[in-house]
């Protein structure tokens, strides 16, 4: 279960957790949001869990909750680059 994974790094808006074969980057601001879909994130090109939030007009928007970076292709420092860019956005 994702909640039980060891935390490698954390920031104001993210956790990086150590999975068996992946490094999991989790957006703290989306915790508790129901996972509606798992697909490839179009920006980062990695598998991502996505949920839906609705704006004031009732229009739904898909938002990533967490991303799964393969340990074969990524290390913690490369995931931190994405995590730090997320910190700047929030």
Rosetta silent file (secondary structure, phi, psi, omega in degrees, C-alpha in Angstrom):
SEQUENCE: XXXXXXXXXXXXXXXXXXXXXXXXXXXXXXXXXXXXXXXXXXXXXXXXXXXXXXXXXXXXXXXXXXXXXXXXXXXXXXXXXXXXXXXXXX
SCORE:     score description
SCORE:     0.000 S_00000001
   1 L     0.000  141.498 -174.657    0.000    0.000    0.000 S_00000001
   2 H   -62.947  -31.248 -179.091    1.293    3.461   -0.906 S_00000001
   3 H   -66.687  -25.860 -176.325    0.803    4.887    2.576 S_00000001
   4 H   -87.699   -7.933 -176.832    3.225    2.316    3.984 S_00000001
   5 L   -69.049  143.387  177.876    6.091    3.045    1.590 S_00000001
   6 E   -65.646  139.424  179.039    9.209    4.615    3.107 S_00000001
   7 E   -88.616  123.622  179.485    9.560    8.344    2.447 S_00000001
   8 E   -90.794  -40.495 -178.939   12.871    9.243    0.792 S_00000001
   9 E  -145.001  152.611  173.257   12.328   12.995    0.397 S_00000001
  10 E  -148.439  148.176  177.210    9.594   15.444    1.278 S_00000001
  11 L  -129.659 -170.368  179.798    8.789   19.038    0.548 S_00000001
  12 L   -63.314  -34.391 -173.720    5.964   21.401    1.317 S_00000001
  13 L  -120.634    6.555 -176.836    3.814   19.959   -1.469 S_00000001
  14 E  -148.089  160.244  165.390    5.242   16.498   -2.214 S_00000001
  15 E  -124.167  144.151  165.727    6.522   13.163   -0.946 S_00000001
  16 E  -114.245  120.026 -175.529    8.951   10.917   -2.812 S_00000001
  17 E  -113.914  153.137 -177.008    8.397    7.339   -1.689 S_00000001
  18 E   -97.216  104.395  174.429   10.430    4.191   -2.308 S_00000001
  19 L   -91.161  178.060 -179.708    8.425    1.484   -4.093 S_00000001
  20 L   -62.082  -51.369 -176.925    9.732   -1.927   -5.132 S_00000001
  21 L  -118.891   -1.449 -176.758   10.453   -0.992   -8.742 S_00000001
  22 E  -133.347  157.370  166.771    9.397    2.659   -8.789 S_00000001
  23 E  -101.914  125.967 -174.092    9.986    5.977   -7.088 S_00000001
  24 E  -104.436  119.333  175.192    6.578    7.457   -6.314 S_00000001
  25 E   -98.912  116.072 -176.006    6.143   11.234   -6.419 S_00000001
  26 E  -114.367  130.121  177.283    2.954   12.137   -4.555 S_00000001
  27 E   -81.675  113.242 -178.230    1.298   15.572   -4.594 S_00000001
  28 H   -61.052  -30.404 -176.992    0.318   16.318   -0.974 S_00000001
  29 H   -72.612  -13.331 -179.277   -2.388   18.737   -2.126 S_00000001
  30 H  -107.108    3.488 -179.999   -4.218   15.901   -3.918 S_00000001
  31 L   -60.694  137.734 -179.234   -4.093   13.353   -1.065 S_00000001
  32 L    91.432  -13.532  176.747   -7.525   11.921   -0.371 S_00000001
  33 L   -73.292  133.419 -177.488   -8.707   12.576   -3.927 S_00000001
  34 L   -68.145  133.879  176.877  -10.279    9.422   -5.368 S_00000001
  35 L   -75.684  120.514  179.873   -8.257    7.739   -8.117 S_00000001
  36 L  -104.379  -21.064 -173.783  -10.436    7.644  -11.225 S_00000001
  37 E  -159.334  146.331  169.300   -7.813    6.622  -13.779 S_00000001
  38 E  -122.482  121.160 -177.577   -4.256    5.376  -14.122 S_00000001
  39 E  -152.887 -179.349  178.641   -2.602    6.361  -17.388 S_00000001
  40 E   -81.772  126.533  177.649    0.569    7.839  -18.842 S_00000001
  41 L   -68.814  128.138 -174.932    1.066   11.489  -17.871 S_00000001
  42 L   -69.375  -23.957 -179.887    1.343   13.490  -21.095 S_00000001
  43 L   -86.600  -46.759 -174.959    3.957   15.879  -19.669 S_00000001
  44 L   -93.689  -14.758  178.404    6.284   13.541  -17.765 S_00000001
  45 L    62.452   34.828  174.383    5.674   10.390  -19.866 S_00000001
  46 L  -128.895  162.466  178.659    5.394    8.148  -16.787 S_00000001
  47 E   -64.057  139.598 -179.038    2.476    6.235  -15.283 S_00000001
  48 E  -143.171  143.217  169.681    0.269    8.435  -13.092 S_00000001
  49 E   -86.791  134.415 -177.856   -2.812    8.066  -10.904 S_00000001
  50 E  -127.264  149.167  174.826   -5.334   10.762  -11.755 S_00000001
  51 E  -127.318  179.872 -179.505   -8.432   12.137  -10.118 S_00000001
  52 E  -123.778  132.318  171.960  -10.999   14.712  -11.098 S_00000001
  53 E  -116.492  153.303 -178.713  -11.650   18.087   -9.544 S_00000001
  54 E  -115.825  137.234  178.194  -14.495   20.379  -10.554 S_00000001
  55 L   -83.484 -176.412 -175.875  -14.277   24.123  -10.931 S_00000001
  56 L   -65.468  -19.653  177.775  -16.952   26.615   -9.868 S_00000001
  57 L   -90.276    1.928  179.581  -18.773   26.106  -13.171 S_00000001
  58 L    82.921    9.288  179.888  -19.006   22.359  -12.539 S_00000001
  59 L   -84.662  128.290 -179.337  -16.477   21.510  -15.246 S_00000001
  60 E   -82.931  142.473  178.567  -14.317   18.509  -14.366 S_00000001
  61 E  -130.618  128.921  175.926  -10.544   18.603  -14.791 S_00000001
  62 E   -73.493  132.015  178.017   -8.220   15.581  -14.672 S_00000001
  63 E  -132.764  138.089  176.644   -5.364   16.151  -12.233 S_00000001
  64 E   -72.607  140.384  178.115   -2.429   13.880  -11.409 S_00000001
  65 E  -101.972  -44.940  177.912   -2.276   12.659   -7.811 S_00000001
  66 E  -151.512  153.065 -179.219    0.962   10.670   -7.975 S_00000001
  67 E  -119.320  147.083 -179.143    3.518    9.650  -10.576 S_00000001
  68 E  -115.314  108.476 -179.768    5.458    6.370  -10.812 S_00000001
  69 E   -99.201  121.366  179.248    9.058    6.732  -12.018 S_00000001
  70 E   -62.453  132.937  178.069   10.793    3.457  -12.927 S_00000001
  71 L   -66.661  -19.677  177.121   13.991    2.915  -10.931 S_00000001
  72 L   -69.094  -28.625 -174.950   15.558    1.584  -14.141 S_00000001
  73 L  -111.046  -20.795 -174.414   15.256    5.034  -15.744 S_00000001
  74 L  -130.602  147.316  170.146   15.154    7.504  -12.836 S_00000001
  75 L  -116.298  176.509 -175.573   17.010    8.091   -9.584 S_00000001
  76 H   -59.157  -40.000 -177.970   15.937   10.232   -6.632 S_00000001
  77 H   -64.552  -36.000  178.809   17.792   13.315   -7.900 S_00000001
  78 H   -73.504  -32.239  175.529   15.986   13.221  -11.263 S_00000001
  79 H   -70.545  -34.834  177.486   12.592   12.819   -9.539 S_00000001
  80 H   -60.756  -31.941  176.853   13.522   15.748   -7.274 S_00000001
  81 H   -58.952  -46.491  179.027   13.804   17.955  -10.361 S_00000001
  82 H   -68.282  -39.171  179.857   10.115   17.303  -11.093 S_00000001
  83 H   -63.832  -43.070 -179.464    9.190   17.631   -7.412 S_00000001
  84 H   -67.558  -32.834  175.968   10.934   20.988   -7.089 S_00000001
  85 H   -68.233  -32.880  176.125    9.173   22.308  -10.185 S_00000001
  86 H   -66.092  -37.452  177.686    5.889   21.286   -8.537 S_00000001
  87 H   -60.617  -39.259 -178.085    6.898   23.308   -5.449 S_00000001
  88 H   -69.850  -32.643 -179.424    7.342   26.408   -7.626 S_00000001
  89 H   -69.229  -42.214 -177.281    3.893   25.987   -9.228 S_00000001
  90 L   -75.712    0.000    0.000    2.079   25.772   -5.891 S_00000001
